[in-house]
Amino acid sequence: MEAKVVTTFKDKEHQHVYRVGDSYPAEGFVADEKRIELLSKPHSRTKKVYLFVEKKEKVPEDTTEKQSTDTPPTNENTSATAEPKKKTPPRKKPTTEVGE
């Protein structure tokens, strides 16, 4: 697992200084997921987050039914049948009456 540094820090485990924008862990170093998780949450003392882990979403397999090649696909939302959006009139500014 790899992460991006969002706050400069010196890693206590391997004495490497990480600057904002660096990849963590640095080339030649290995970090376990627990360490990355710890550094990607607010630190208990400093309240700073040191790493940002980009969550990679699993791409689901294509489960949609395939249309037969005999008939062309239909588009139920065509521009010819779509209703135009109604415009709302502009708001009137409230008038302030000044008494005597």
N, C-alpha and C positions, 0 to 999 in steps of 0.2 A: 504494500500500500504506500502511495506517495502523497505528499501534501505540500502546500505552498505556505511559506512563512509570511505572516501578516504583522508580526512584531519582532524586532531584533532581539536575539537572546543568545546566550552561550550555553550549549548543552552540557549538563553536568556529566552525562554518561561517557562522552568521547571528546570533551573539551574543544568543540568546534563552534565558532561564532557563525550564527545564521543571521542574514540580513533580509529585510523585507523583499519579497519576490523570489528568494532562493527556493530550491526544491529541498524537501526534507524526506528522508535522510540524504546527506551529501554523498557524492560518489565515493564508493569504498566503505561506506558505513551501512549498518543494518539496524533498523528499529522495528520493534515488535508492535503489533496493533494496539496493545494496552498503552504503550508510551505515546503513540500518535493520538490516541483518544484522550489521554491525560492533557496533552499540550493543545488540543483543539477545543477545550472547554475553559471557562474562566478559572484562572489560578486562584486558589483559596486565599493567598496572602496578597498578591498584586492585583487581583481581579482582572487580569489581562488574558486575552486569547492569543496564543502564539502561532497556531497553525490553522489553516483552512483546508478541510478535506472535501474534495468534490465528490459528491455521491454519484456513482454511475448507476443509472437505472437499468434494470434488466429489460431487454427488448423482448416482449412476448412474441411467441411464434404467431404467424399469420393464421388466424382461425376463421377468417371470413370465407364465406362460400364463394367459390369461383363461378362466374357466369359462363354459360356456354358460349362458344364462339359463333353459334348460329344467329343469335339475336344481338343487336348492338345495345350497349348500356343505355339506360334511360336516366334523364335528369329531371326529377320531379319539381325542382325549384328553378324554373326558367324565368328569364327576365321579362318575357312577354306576359306571363301570368302573375308576376309579383306585383303587389300593390305598392304605389309610391308612398313614401313616408309623409305624414302630415306635419306641416310646420306649425309650431306653436307661436302665437303672436308674442311680440316682445313685451316684457313687463313694463308697466307704467311706474314711474318713480312716485313714491308717496309724497303727497304735498303736506307741508307743515304749515298750520295756520297759527298766526301770531295774534294773540288777543291784546286788548287795550290795556 
